Amino acid sequence: MSASQPDHYAILGILRDATQEEIKRAYLDAAQRLHPDKNVAPGETELFLGVQQAYEVLSNPKRRSQYDATLPPETTVPNKFIRHELLYSRPSLVQIKEDQLLYVLLEIEPAQKQSGSLPAPPLNICLVLDRSTSMQGEKMDILKSTAVQLMRNMRPQDVLSIVAFSDRAEVIVPASISLDRRRQENNIQMMHASGGTEIYQGLEAGMNEIRRSLDPSRVNHIILLTDGETYGDEQACLKLAEQASAQNVGITGMGIGSEWNDIFLDALASKTGGASMYISDPKDIERFLVEKFKALTNTYADEILLEFNAREHVRVNLAFRLQPEGGQVETTTPMRLGPILRETPLHVLLELAVGPEALTDSDVLLLDGYLKASVVAQPLPVPPVRLRLTRNVLQNPSADPPPTKVLKALSRLTLYRMQERAQAAAGEGRYDVAARHLQNLATHLLSQGENGIAKTALLEAQSLENRRAWSESGSKDIKYKTRALLLSGGREK
């Protein structure tokens, strides 16, 4: 390949061994991002023509073969946009006749340290706010004042829309850059609580507003805030979240108080690589929303995908994001790992179960795939990063200890899984078993200096033993406080 010849694979953001389906999908994604009808930025028309040319060559098997013959041997060139590191819980696997667990800590960060000096990306945010009857009073007052504050803090290039919902949805502030601020603030102040809770109504209206200003160069995100459970429309909500994810729209779920369904909100957000958050006190609504807006403004890559081929006799049991927002990740391919912030890398802990049938050679390939990043400031697709998880296979276990980072992550993941076992036992009516899990959790927390959460765990254990039920907010207190330990890697304040 001559110096003047374009790299068609890099232009489409694919590997050289990409399938025809992957080539087509990459072209459609790039064309949507760069089409002249949607983008008038200087130079983007030329980029679009380059994408078209790359697709015309690579989608034709004969032309692709001729082009490939001109390419130099593929070398491992560092990705210009993201850098990753893999840390394993053990240096090798052992030749034994049972499954072995292997933990892999995947760390992904911007390749250039000066990413922090890049201009903050423009936002396209929709607040989807529950205004059902249970939100009346202090919660609604704080919500209104916070929404007004956020709107006043938006930059000229940002788009903010606000949807209020109960058993129907209403667009309070439509998606627009040029806002009549006084009129919109009046609309916010006129919101009042009434009706039931149907989250799908709010999400659908929120997605419609996001689509009005949908732009790959923006951070496109829905923030759903509710204090109650939705009834009967959960599957419709999850399907809508999948559609949002396909359009690179993230969802964050925020639950106020103790009556909302955290399992559902977790599932909803994780469909897009997002997370759910627990607001125990209405007075904290402002802090949570302001912090979320700040994080969105600091986005470097708004989505990292891990696409992989499943290996025979190797299972991905668990994927858990430790930062920037703690939460479980769906283990099906592609895994939506979440965002990278400019100053906060993405850390994900994987748990692999390796069967003895996989250990036929001295080296075993556990996972073969690639990382795909959506970098907000980059108009062209970012070249993927090949990811291959491998380990040596030995007759005897190694005496080398795991890296400190992996040990710390595993220690805190253990705490989170102990509360999961307590939740599951209580859900099955085995309250004595759940109480014992919480007592064990408290012991481990105390040994790590987490006295506040340990006290909460002991109080909940007592409640389960005496009342056969959690306290009003106990289940969520335990879940989200232990999750916060994972997220911070340190003491929960």
VENVENFEN-V732126 format. One record per residue. N is the residue number from 1. RES is the residue in one small letter. PHI is phi in radians with two decimals (NA if undefined). Layout:
BEGIN
n = [N;N]
res = [RES;RES]
phi = [PHI;PHI]
END
This chain:
BEGIN
n = [1;2;3;4;5;6;7;8;9;10;11;12;13;14;15;16;17;18;19;20;21;22;23;24;25;26;27;28;29;30;31;32;33;34;35;36;37;38;39;40;41;42;43;44;45;46;47;48;49;50;51;52;53;54;55;56;57;58;59;60;61;62;63;64;65;66;67;68;69;70;71;72;73;74;75;76;77;78;79;80;81;82;83;84;85;86;87;88;89;90;91;92;93;94;95;96;97;98;99;100;101;102;103;104;105;106;107;108;109;110;111;112;113;114;115;116;117;118;119;120;121;122;123;124;125;126;127;128;129;130;131;132;133;134;135;136;137;138;139;140;141;142;143;144;145;146;147;148;149;150;151;152;153;154;155;156;157;158;159;160;161;162;163;164;165;166;167;168;169;170;171;172;173;174;175;176;177;178;179;180;181;182;183;184;185;186;187;188;189;190;191;192;193;194;195;196;197;198;199;200;201;202;203;204;205;206;207;208;209;210;211;212;213;214;215;216;217;218;219;220;221;222;223;224;225;226;227;228;229;230;231;232;233;234;235;236;237;238;239;240;241;242;243;244;245;246;247;248;249;250;251;252;253;254;255;256;257;258;259;260;261;262;263;264;265;266;267;268;269;270;271;272;273;274;275;276;277;278;279;280;281;282;283;284;285;286;287;288;289;290;291;292;293;294;295;296;297;298;299;300;301;302;303;304;305;306;307;308;309;310;311;312;313;314;315;316;317;318;319;320;321;322;323;324;325;326;327;328;329;330;331;332;333;334;335;336;337;338;339;340;341;342;343;344;345;346;347;348;349;350;351;352;353;354;355;356;357;358;359;360;361;362;363;364;365;366;367;368;369;370;371;372;373;374;375;376;377;378;379;380;381;382;383;384;385;386;387;388;389;390;391;392;393;394;395;396;397;398;399;400;401;402;403;404;405;406;407;408;409;410;411;412;413;414;415;416;417;418;419;420;421;422;423;424;425;426;427;428;429;430;431;432;433;434;435;436;437;438;439;440;441;442;443;444;445;446;447;448;449;450;451;452;453;454;455;456;457;458;459;460;461;462;463;464;465;466;467;468;469;470;471;472;473;474;475;476;477;478;479;480;481;482;483;484;485;486;487;488;489;490;491;492;493]
res = [m;s;a;s;q;p;d;h;y;a;i;l;g;i;l;r;d;a;t;q;e;e;i;k;r;a;y;l;d;a;a;q;r;l;h;p;d;k;n;v;a;p;g;e;t;e;l;f;l;g;v;q;q;a;y;e;v;l;s;n;p;k;r;r;s;q;y;d;a;t;l;p;p;e;t;t;v;p;n;k;f;i;r;h;e;l;l;y;s;r;p;s;l;v;q;i;k;e;d;q;l;l;y;v;l;l;e;i;e;p;a;q;k;q;s;g;s;l;p;a;p;p;l;n;i;c;l;v;l;d;r;s;t;s;m;q;g;e;k;m;d;i;l;k;s;t;a;v;q;l;m;r;n;m;r;p;q;d;v;l;s;i;v;a;f;s;d;r;a;e;v;i;v;p;a;s;i;s;l;d;r;r;r;q;e;n;n;i;q;m;m;h;a;s;g;g;t;e;i;y;q;g;l;e;a;g;m;n;e;i;r;r;s;l;d;p;s;r;v;n;h;i;i;l;l;t;d;g;e;t;y;g;d;e;q;a;c;l;k;l;a;e;q;a;s;a;q;n;v;g;i;t;g;m;g;i;g;s;e;w;n;d;i;f;l;d;a;l;a;s;k;t;g;g;a;s;m;y;i;s;d;p;k;d;i;e;r;f;l;v;e;k;f;k;a;l;t;n;t;y;a;d;e;i;l;l;e;f;n;a;r;e;h;v;r;v;n;l;a;f;r;l;q;p;e;g;g;q;v;e;t;t;t;p;m;r;l;g;p;i;l;r;e;t;p;l;h;v;l;l;e;l;a;v;g;p;e;a;l;t;d;s;d;v;l;l;l;d;g;y;l;k;a;s;v;v;a;q;p;l;p;v;p;p;v;r;l;r;l;t;r;n;v;l;q;n;p;s;a;d;p;p;p;t;k;v;l;k;a;l;s;r;l;t;l;y;r;m;q;e;r;a;q;a;a;a;g;e;g;r;y;d;v;a;a;r;h;l;q;n;l;a;t;h;l;l;s;q;g;e;n;g;i;a;k;t;a;l;l;e;a;q;s;l;e;n;r;r;a;w;s;e;s;g;s;k;d;i;k;y;k;t;r;a;l;l;l;s;g;g;r;e;k]
phi = [NA;-1.29;-1.08;-1.54;-1.38;-1.23;-1.59;-1.11;-1.17;-1.15;-1.08;-1.51;1.24;-2.31;-1.47;-1.16;-1.67;-1.06;-1.36;-1.07;-1.15;-1.16;-1.11;-1.09;-1.13;-1.12;-1.12;-1.09;-1.12;-1.18;-1.14;-1.12;-1.23;-1.96;-1.00;-1.01;-1.17;-1.89;-2.19;-2.07;-1.14;-0.99;1.56;-1.33;-1.14;-1.13;-1.10;-1.10;-1.11;-1.12;-1.11;-1.07;-1.11;-1.05;-1.17;-1.05;-1.33;-1.35;-1.43;-1.77;-0.93;-1.19;-1.15;-1.11;-1.09;-1.11;-1.17;-1.03;-1.16;-1.57;-1.45;-1.24;-0.97;-1.23;-2.03;-1.46;-1.70;-0.98;-1.14;-1.32;-1.98;-2.28;-2.18;-2.31;-2.45;-2.02;-2.13;-1.82;-1.31;-2.54;-1.27;-2.71;-1.76;-2.03;-1.34;-2.30;-1.74;-2.62;-1.12;-2.10;-1.66;-2.27;-1.86;-2.24;-1.68;-1.78;-2.00;-2.26;-2.54;-1.04;-1.21;-1.85;-1.11;-1.37;-1.00;-1.16;-1.61;-1.18;-1.10;-1.11;-1.19;-1.19;-1.88;-2.30;-2.02;-2.12;-1.53;-1.90;-1.93;-1.25;-2.18;-1.15;-0.93;-1.17;-1.55;-1.17;1.58;-1.02;-1.05;-1.19;-1.08;-1.18;-1.08;-1.10;-1.14;-1.21;-1.07;-1.11;-1.06;-1.10;-1.11;-1.17;-1.56;-1.19;-1.43;-1.01;-1.48;-1.50;-2.08;-2.19;-2.19;-2.31;-2.10;-1.93;-2.45;-2.37;-1.64;-2.63;-2.01;-2.40;-1.42;-1.43;-2.23;-1.27;-1.15;-2.88;-1.43;-1.56;-1.80;-1.46;-1.02;-1.11;-1.14;-1.16;-1.12;-1.10;-1.08;-1.11;-1.14;-1.41;-1.07;-2.43;-1.48;-2.99;1.49;-1.61;-2.08;-2.25;-1.12;-1.02;-1.00;-1.19;-1.11;-1.09;-1.12;-1.12;-1.11;-1.08;-1.20;-1.05;-1.12;-1.12;-2.16;-1.07;-2.71;-1.05;-1.42;-1.82;-1.56;-1.73;-2.65;-1.90;-1.97;-1.72;-2.19;-2.54;-2.14;-2.50;-1.51;-1.67;-2.17;1.52;-2.03;-1.06;-1.14;-1.12;-1.11;-1.15;-1.14;-1.13;-1.11;-1.14;-1.12;-1.07;-1.07;-1.09;-1.74;1.06;-1.88;-1.51;-2.30;-2.00;-1.86;-2.10;-1.89;-1.83;1.34;-2.08;-1.67;-1.51;-1.61;-1.21;-1.14;-1.15;-1.14;-1.04;-1.11;-1.07;-1.19;-1.16;-1.04;-1.97;1.39;-1.69;-2.55;-1.74;-2.31;-1.97;-1.89;-1.31;-2.11;-0.92;-1.09;-1.58;-0.98;-1.03;-1.07;-1.10;-1.19;-1.10;-1.14;-1.17;-1.07;-1.09;-1.11;-1.10;-1.16;-1.65;-1.20;-1.74;-2.20;-1.49;-2.80;-2.08;-1.85;-1.98;-1.69;-2.65;-1.73;-1.15;-1.70;-1.11;1.22;-2.22;-2.05;-1.59;-1.29;-2.69;-2.35;-2.28;-1.44;-1.59;-2.80;-1.38;-2.27;-1.15;2.97;-1.34;-1.96;-1.10;-1.60;-1.36;-1.52;-1.40;-1.33;-1.64;-1.36;1.96;-1.59;-1.97;-1.55;-1.09;-1.96;-2.31;-1.13;-1.67;-2.09;-2.27;-1.80;-1.85;-1.97;-1.92;-1.85;-1.92;-1.37;-1.08;-1.17;-1.39;-1.68;-1.61;-2.13;-1.27;-2.26;-2.19;-1.58;-1.64;-2.67;-2.15;-2.89;-2.69;-1.69;-2.18;-1.96;-1.94;-1.55;-1.04;-1.45;-1.90;-1.19;-1.43;-1.03;-1.48;-0.98;-1.23;-1.97;-1.18;-2.28;-2.26;-1.66;-2.34;-2.54;-1.28;-2.05;-2.09;-1.35;-2.19;-1.18;-1.39;-1.57;-1.22;-1.30;-1.14;-1.02;-0.99;-1.05;-1.21;-1.04;-1.12;-1.11;-1.14;-1.05;-1.40;-1.14;-1.03;-1.09;-1.12;-1.28;-1.14;-1.22;-1.09;-1.14;-1.14;-1.07;-1.13;-1.11;-1.11;-1.11;-1.59;1.43;-1.65;-1.21;-1.14;-1.14;-1.06;-1.09;-1.15;-1.06;-1.20;-1.13;-1.10;-1.05;-1.06;-1.06;-1.16;-1.11;-1.09;-1.17;-1.76;1.41;-1.61;-1.17;-1.11;-1.23;-1.05;-1.10;-1.06;-1.10;-1.18;-1.12;-1.23;-1.05;-1.12;-1.11;-1.17;-1.24;-1.54;-1.89;0.97;-2.85;-1.24;-1.19;-0.94;-2.03;-1.06;-1.02;-1.29;-0.97;-1.11;-1.09;-1.41;-1.28;-1.24;-1.15;-1.10;-1.11;-1.04;-1.12;-1.45;1.19;-2.68;-1.24;-1.25;-1.41]
END
